[in-house]
């Protein structure tokens, strides 16, 4: 199961948003991977280093791929993390 999601936090998938993303990914019984929507390479969503290493910025689209018992719930929760602005993002 997969989904394309735009990254809303102003700083992209760095620091706090990436930490929240990885923590959320690890809370489900699912193997979740992600990558840029226009590329085939995927990295494990459970790895902070891999997630921040993608260098995904605000407004970019990423592809989430999940397998396992909680795959759909994991995708829903991760999409919520990516589509919620961080406090202070409003200008």
C-alpha positions in Angstrom: 0.0 0.0 0.0 1.4 3.4 -0.9 0.6 7.1 -0.8 2.0 10.3 -2.2 2.0 13.2 0.4 3.2 16.8 0.3 5.5 17.9 3.1 3.9 20.9 4.9 6.2 21.8 7.8 8.3 24.9 6.8 11.6 23.2 7.6 10.7 20.0 5.7 11.7 16.6 7.1 14.4 17.9 9.4 14.9 18.0 13.2 11.5 18.0 15.0 9.3 17.0 12.1 11.6 14.2 11.2 11.8 13.0 14.8 8.0 13.0 15.1 7.8 11.2 11.8 10.2 8.4 12.9 8.5 8.1 16.3 5.2 7.7 14.6 6.5 5.2 12.0 7.9 3.1 14.9 4.6 3.0 16.7 2.9 0.7 14.2 3.2 -3.0 13.3 4.2 -2.1 9.7 7.3 -1.9 7.6 7.2 1.7 6.3 9.6 3.2 3.7 9.7 6.6 2.1 11.4 8.4 -0.8 10.9 11.3 -3.1 7.8 10.9 -5.2 9.7 11.2 -8.4 12.4 8.6 -7.5 12.4 4.8 -7.0 14.8 4.7 -4.1 13.2 4.2 -0.7 14.7 4.4 2.8 13.3 3.0 6.1 10.9 5.4 7.9 12.1 4.0 11.2 15.6 5.5 10.8 16.1 9.1 11.7 19.4 9.2 9.8 17.8 7.8 6.6 14.8 10.2 6.9 16.8 13.4 7.4 19.3 12.2 4.8 16.7 12.5 2.1 16.8 16.3 2.5 13.1 16.7 1.8 11.9 20.3 2.0 8.7 22.1 2.4 6.2 21.5 -0.4 8.0 18.5 -1.8 6.1 15.3 -2.4 7.2 12.0 -0.9 6.0 8.5 -1.5 5.2 6.4 1.6 5.1 2.6 1.2 3.8 0.4 4.0 3.3 -3.3 4.5 2.0 -5.2 7.5 -1.0 -5.4 9.8 -1.1 -1.7 10.6 -0.1 -0.5 7.1 -3.1 1.7 6.4 -3.2 3.2 10.0 0.5 3.9 9.7 0.0 5.7 6.4 -2.9 7.7 7.8 -0.8 8.8 10.9 2.3 9.6 8.9 0.3 11.6 6.4 -1.1 13.6 9.3 2.4 14.3 10.6 3.6 15.5 7.2 0.5 17.6 6.5 0.5 19.5 9.8 2.4 22.8 10.1 4.7 23.1 13.1 3.9 25.7 15.7 5.4 28.9 14.5 5.3 28.0 10.8 2.6 30.6 10.1 4.0 33.8 8.9 
